[in-house]
């Protein structure tokens, strides 16, 4: 123990004689460690942390894409009519839904506001295992173009704009000048897509907006034991069958299946990895520079 204290005293005396060098060394290391910690926190939060949904590793994004570029997902590229055929035939993705994001003008108690709204097909909340805590999901009738109006509100909207009323399911939200009865309240924290505050049915008119009418995004949950690769193979087969049956709308069209996590972080993954690598390289260079200057200092001071 005495030897340890002696070594510490010698180190302190050495650092006190090389005060400028010591200050530069500490500041450099502190900057490097701080930058690395900050960047790693961002990398973990975006690339490594699971998405905030139940069994999120089973969620997949799916949608139409060109056969000439089958690995390039395109937002808003899916036909409601093609999707219905996928849903009826798929065994690897037994739960799937469509959605699109946007904004709408709402009115509550005479006050107008613009909020984010998701248009979704029935089963959307089931895919995420985000069963409404009050009320229900949408019905098939509500998804018809002239079906009954219905809206599901987010937990935050219910608390902040509707006062957390227990009779919320008897209330309505005025959207674009029309009353939409509230049929459900989403679980706390659920806001897919794009921080949505309200959800309404898609209500696509399949006769007027058929297979060639593409503007929606697909979401699904893999069956137990099924891999993304197996689901991709099945969906490719289904797309080939639709191409043969409906060549006018589906020639050159296939389906891409991708984990929702990969789809979410795809645009920033490379940039974050490169940034983290650059910061780590900076620390290595800083340590190398400190070692070099330490040697130079020792040589100069004798």
PEKA-V910111 format. One record per residue. N is the residue number from 0. SS is DSSP state (h for helix, s for strand, l for the rest). OMEGA is omega as a letter, one per 20 degrees, with the letter a starting at -180 (NA if undefined). NEAR is the number of other ideal C-beta (glycine too) atoms within 10 Angstrom. Layout:
# PEKA-V910111
n->N ss->SS omega->OMEGA near->NEAR
n->N ss->SS omega->OMEGA near->NEAR
This chain:
# PEKA-V910111
n->0 ss->l omega->r near->5
n->1 ss->h omega->a near->6
n->2 ss->h omega->r near->7
n->3 ss->h omega->r near->8
n->4 ss->h omega->r near->9
n->5 ss->h omega->r near->10
n->6 ss->h omega->r near->10
n->7 ss->h omega->r near->10
n->8 ss->h omega->r near->10
n->9 ss->h omega->r near->10
n->10 ss->h omega->r near->10
n->11 ss->h omega->r near->10
n->12 ss->h omega->a near->10
n->13 ss->h omega->r near->12
n->14 ss->h omega->a near->14
n->15 ss->h omega->r near->9
n->16 ss->h omega->a near->11
n->17 ss->l omega->a near->17
n->18 ss->h omega->a near->9
n->19 ss->h omega->r near->8
n->20 ss->h omega->a near->16
n->21 ss->h omega->a near->13
n->22 ss->h omega->r near->11
n->23 ss->h omega->a near->14
n->24 ss->h omega->a near->19
n->25 ss->h omega->a near->12
n->26 ss->h omega->r near->10
n->27 ss->h omega->r near->17
n->28 ss->h omega->r near->14
n->29 ss->h omega->r near->10
n->30 ss->h omega->a near->13
n->31 ss->h omega->r near->18
n->32 ss->h omega->r near->12
n->33 ss->h omega->r near->11
n->34 ss->h omega->r near->17
n->35 ss->h omega->r near->15
n->36 ss->h omega->a near->11
n->37 ss->h omega->a near->11
n->38 ss->h omega->r near->17
n->39 ss->h omega->r near->15
n->40 ss->h omega->r near->10
n->41 ss->h omega->r near->14
n->42 ss->h omega->r near->19
n->43 ss->h omega->a near->11
n->44 ss->h omega->a near->10
n->45 ss->h omega->a near->14
n->46 ss->h omega->a near->16
n->47 ss->h omega->a near->10
n->48 ss->l omega->r near->12
n->49 ss->l omega->r near->9
n->50 ss->l omega->a near->15
n->51 ss->l omega->r near->11
n->52 ss->l omega->a near->19
n->53 ss->l omega->a near->13
n->54 ss->l omega->a near->12
n->55 ss->h omega->r near->17
n->56 ss->h omega->r near->13
n->57 ss->h omega->a near->20
n->58 ss->s omega->r near->23
n->59 ss->s omega->r near->27
n->60 ss->s omega->r near->20
n->61 ss->s omega->a near->26
n->62 ss->s omega->r near->25
n->63 ss->s omega->r near->24
n->64 ss->s omega->a near->20
n->65 ss->s omega->r near->13
n->66 ss->h omega->r near->13
n->67 ss->h omega->r near->8
n->68 ss->h omega->a near->11
n->69 ss->l omega->a near->14
n->70 ss->l omega->r near->7
n->71 ss->l omega->a near->9
n->72 ss->l omega->r near->19
n->73 ss->l omega->r near->14
n->74 ss->l omega->r near->13
n->75 ss->l omega->a near->12
n->76 ss->l omega->a near->18
n->77 ss->s omega->r near->24
n->78 ss->s omega->r near->27
n->79 ss->h omega->a near->21
n->80 ss->h omega->r near->19
n->81 ss->h omega->a near->26
n->82 ss->h omega->a near->24
n->83 ss->h omega->r near->14
n->84 ss->h omega->r near->17
n->85 ss->h omega->a near->23
n->86 ss->h omega->r near->18
n->87 ss->h omega->a near->8
n->88 ss->h omega->a near->13
n->89 ss->l omega->r near->19
n->90 ss->l omega->a near->10
n->91 ss->l omega->r near->20
n->92 ss->l omega->a near->25
n->93 ss->l omega->r near->14
n->94 ss->s omega->r near->19
n->95 ss->s omega->a near->21
n->96 ss->s omega->r near->24
n->97 ss->s omega->r near->28
n->98 ss->s omega->r near->21
n->99 ss->s omega->a near->17
n->100 ss->s omega->r near->17
n->101 ss->s omega->r near->12
n->102 ss->s omega->r near->12
n->103 ss->s omega->r near->18
n->104 ss->s omega->r near->13
n->105 ss->s omega->r near->22
n->106 ss->s omega->r near->15
n->107 ss->s omega->r near->14
n->108 ss->l omega->r near->7
n->109 ss->l omega->a near->6
n->110 ss->s omega->a near->8
n->111 ss->s omega->r near->9
n->112 ss->s omega->r near->11
n->113 ss->s omega->a near->9
n->114 ss->s omega->r near->18
n->115 ss->s omega->a near->16
n->116 ss->s omega->r near->22
n->117 ss->s omega->r near->23
n->118 ss->s omega->a near->23
n->119 ss->s omega->r near->28
n->120 ss->l omega->r near->25
n->121 ss->l omega->a near->17
n->122 ss->l omega->a near->20
n->123 ss->h omega->a near->25
n->124 ss->h omega->r near->22
n->125 ss->h omega->r near->14
n->126 ss->h omega->a near->25
n->127 ss->l omega->a near->24
n->128 ss->l omega->a near->16
n->129 ss->l omega->a near->19
n->130 ss->l omega->r near->15
n->131 ss->l omega->a near->19
n->132 ss->l omega->r near->13
n->133 ss->s omega->r near->17
n->134 ss->s omega->a near->16
n->135 ss->l omega->r near->13
n->136 ss->l omega->r near->23
n->137 ss->l omega->r near->26
n->138 ss->l omega->r near->14
n->139 ss->l omega->r near->11
n->140 ss->h omega->a near->12
n->141 ss->h omega->r near->18
n->142 ss->h omega->r near->21
n->143 ss->l omega->a near->15
n->144 ss->l omega->r near->13
n->145 ss->l omega->a near->7
n->146 ss->l omega->r near->14
n->147 ss->l omega->r near->13
n->148 ss->l omega->r near->16
n->149 ss->l omega->r near->23
n->150 ss->s omega->r near->24
n->151 ss->s omega->a near->29
n->152 ss->s omega->r near->28
n->153 ss->l omega->r near->24
n->154 ss->h omega->a near->19
n->155 ss->h omega->r near->15
n->156 ss->h omega->r near->23
n->157 ss->h omega->a near->23
n->158 ss->h omega->a near->14
n->159 ss->h omega->a near->11
n->160 ss->h omega->a near->19
n->161 ss->l omega->r near->17
n->162 ss->l omega->a near->9
n->163 ss->l omega->a near->11
n->164 ss->l omega->r near->12
n->165 ss->l omega->r near->8
n->166 ss->l omega->a near->8
n->167 ss->h omega->a near->18
n->168 ss->h omega->r near->16
n->169 ss->h omega->a near->9
n->170 ss->l omega->r near->15
n->171 ss->s omega->r near->14
n->172 ss->s omega->r near->23
n->173 ss->s omega->a near->15
n->174 ss->s omega->a near->18
n->175 ss->l omega->r near->9
n->176 ss->l omega->a near->8
n->177 ss->s omega->r near->10
n->178 ss->s omega->r near->12
n->179 ss->s omega->r near->21
n->180 ss->s omega->r near->13
n->181 ss->s omega->a near->23
n->182 ss->s omega->a near->22
n->183 ss->s omega->r near->21
n->184 ss->s omega->a near->21
n->185 ss->l omega->r near->29
n->186 ss->l omega->r near->16
n->187 ss->l omega->r near->11
n->188 ss->l omega->a near->11
n->189 ss->l omega->a near->21
n->190 ss->l omega->r near->18
n->191 ss->l omega->i near->23
n->192 ss->l omega->r near->18
n->193 ss->l omega->r near->14
n->194 ss->l omega->a near->12
n->195 ss->l omega->r near->25
n->196 ss->l omega->r near->24
n->197 ss->s omega->r near->22
n->198 ss->s omega->r near->27
n->199 ss->s omega->r near->22
n->200 ss->s omega->r near->26
n->201 ss->l omega->r near->23
n->202 ss->l omega->r near->17
n->203 ss->l omega->r near->23
n->204 ss->l omega->a near->12
n->205 ss->l omega->r near->14
n->206 ss->l omega->a near->8
n->207 ss->l omega->a near->8
n->208 ss->l omega->a near->15
n->209 ss->l omega->a near->16
n->210 ss->l omega->a near->20
n->211 ss->l omega->a near->13
n->212 ss->l omega->a near->17
n->213 ss->s omega->r near->19
n->214 ss->s omega->a near->16
n->215 ss->s omega->r near->24
n->216 ss->s omega->a near->21
n->217 ss->s omega->r near->26
n->218 ss->s omega->a near->25
n->219 ss->s omega->r near->26
n->220 ss->s omega->a near->24
n->221 ss->l omega->r near->21
n->222 ss->l omega->a near->15
n->223 ss->l omega->r near->8
n->224 ss->l omega->a near->7
n->225 ss->l omega->r near->17
n->226 ss->l omega->r near->11
n->227 ss->h omega->a near->17
n->228 ss->h omega->r near->9
n->229 ss->h omega->r near->16
n->230 ss->h omega->r near->23
n->231 ss->h omega->a near->19
n->232 ss->h omega->r near->12
n->233 ss->h omega->a near->18
n->234 ss->h omega->r near->25
n->235 ss->h omega->r near->16
n->236 ss->h omega->r near->13
n->237 ss->h omega->r near->17
n->238 ss->h omega->r near->22
n->239 ss->h omega->r near->15
n->240 ss->h omega->r near->13
n->241 ss->h omega->r near->23
n->242 ss->h omega->r near->16
n->243 ss->h omega->a near->10
n->244 ss->h omega->a near->11
n->245 ss->l omega->a near->18
n->246 ss->h omega->a near->11
n->247 ss->h omega->a near->8
n->248 ss->h omega->a near->17
n->249 ss->h omega->r near->20
n->250 ss->l omega->r near->10
n->251 ss->l omega->a near->10
n->252 ss->s omega->r near->22
n->253 ss->s omega->a near->21
n->254 ss->s omega->r near->26
n->255 ss->s omega->r near->24
n->256 ss->s omega->a near->25
n->257 ss->s omega->r near->18
n->258 ss->s omega->a near->19
n->259 ss->h omega->r near->22
n->260 ss->h omega->r near->20
n->261 ss->h omega->r near->14
n->262 ss->h omega->a near->20
n->263 ss->h omega->a near->17
n->264 ss->h omega->a near->18
n->265 ss->l omega->a near->13
n->266 ss->l omega->a near->8
n->267 ss->l omega->a near->14
n->268 ss->h omega->a near->14
n->269 ss->h omega->a near->10
n->270 ss->h omega->a near->9
n->271 ss->h omega->r near->18
n->272 ss->h omega->r near->12
n->273 ss->h omega->a near->10
n->274 ss->h omega->r near->15
n->275 ss->h omega->r near->17
n->276 ss->h omega->r near->11
n->277 ss->h omega->r near->11
n->278 ss->h omega->r near->19
n->279 ss->h omega->r near->15
n->280 ss->h omega->r near->10
n->281 ss->h omega->r near->15
n->282 ss->h omega->r near->16
n->283 ss->h omega->r near->10
n->284 ss->h omega->r near->12
n->285 ss->h omega->r near->15
n->286 ss->h omega->r near->14
n->287 ss->h omega->r near->10
n->288 ss->h omega->r near->13
n->289 ss->h omega->r near->16
n->290 ss->h omega->r near->11
n->291 ss->h omega->a near->10
n->292 ss->h omega->r near->14
n->293 ss->h omega->r near->13
n->294 ss->h omega->r near->10
n->295 ss->h omega->a near->11
n->296 ss->h omega->a near->13
n->297 ss->h omega->a near->11
n->298 ss->h omega->a near->8
n->299 ss->h omega->a near->7
n->300 ss->h omega->r near->8
n->301 ss->l omega->NA near->4
